[in-house]
Amino acid sequence: MIKKAYREEVLGPASRTYFEHYFTRLKDYYDDNTEHVAKRLILEVARNTRAGKTELFRLFRLVSQGKMGDEMFSYLMTDLENDFYVIYDIEKEQYYFSTNILRDWWLRYHDLVEE
C-alpha cells in the first residue's frame, strides 16, 4: 500500500509540479548545449543510481561533441552539486542523486533522452 501511494500519489501527475523547477531551471541557467549535456549527465546518474566520475566524463565528452572544453566538466558537475541534483562521494569517485524522490521523479518524467 505504501509503495502504491508513493508511485501513484507522491510521484503521480498531480504532484509533478513539485519538482519541475529542477528540470526547467537548467534552461534558465545554461545555454542550449550546456543544458542538454547537464540533463544527460543527470539522467545517467538517475538511471544507474550511482555513476563513476570517469564514466560521466566520457559521457560528457561524447554528448558535448567537442563544443565544451574538458575543464567544463568539473565546473558543470560542481554546479549540479551546488544545485542539489547530485552528491559526489570522494572515496568512491562516484556521483549519486541527492534524494531518492528526486531521482525517482526524474526517471518518471524525464527519462526521454536518446542514447
ChimeraX attribute file (.defattr): number of C-alpha atoms within 10 A of each C-alpha:
attribute: neighborCount
match mode: 1-to-1
recipient: residues
	/A:1	6
	/A:2	7
	/A:3	9
	/A:4	10
	/A:5	11
	/A:6	12
	/A:7	15
	/A:8	13
	/A:9	13
	/A:10	16
	/A:11	22
	/A:12	15
	/A:13	11
	/A:14	10
	/A:15	13
	/A:16	15
	/A:17	11
	/A:18	12
	/A:19	14
	/A:20	15
	/A:21	9
	/A:22	15
	/A:23	15
	/A:24	11
	/A:25	12
	/A:26	18
	/A:27	16
	/A:28	10
	/A:29	10
	/A:30	14
	/A:31	10
	/A:32	12
	/A:33	14
	/A:34	20
	/A:35	19
	/A:36	16
	/A:37	22
	/A:38	23
	/A:39	18
	/A:40	23
	/A:41	22
	/A:42	24
	/A:43	20
	/A:44	21
	/A:45	20
	/A:46	24
	/A:47	15
	/A:48	11
	/A:49	15
	/A:50	19
	/A:51	21
	/A:52	16
	/A:53	19
	/A:54	11
	/A:55	12
	/A:56	20
	/A:57	16
	/A:58	13
	/A:59	16
	/A:60	23
	/A:61	16
	/A:62	11
	/A:63	19
	/A:64	19
	/A:65	12
	/A:66	10
	/A:67	10
	/A:68	15
	/A:69	11
	/A:70	14
	/A:71	8
	/A:72	12
	/A:73	20
	/A:74	12
	/A:75	11
	/A:76	18
	/A:77	22
	/A:78	15
	/A:79	14
	/A:80	19
	/A:81	17
	/A:82	11
	/A:83	14
	/A:84	14
	/A:85	21
	/A:86	24
	/A:87	19
	/A:88	20
	/A:89	13
	/A:90	9
	/A:91	6
	/A:92	11
	/A:93	12
	/A:94	19
	/A:95	25
	/A:96	22
	/A:97	22
	/A:98	15
	/A:99	12
	/A:100	12
	/A:101	14
	/A:102	20
	/A:103	20
	/A:104	17
	/A:105	21
	/A:106	23
	/A:107	16
	/A:108	14
	/A:109	14
	/A:110	15
	/A:111	16
	/A:112	11
	/A:113	10
	/A:114	5
	/A:115	5
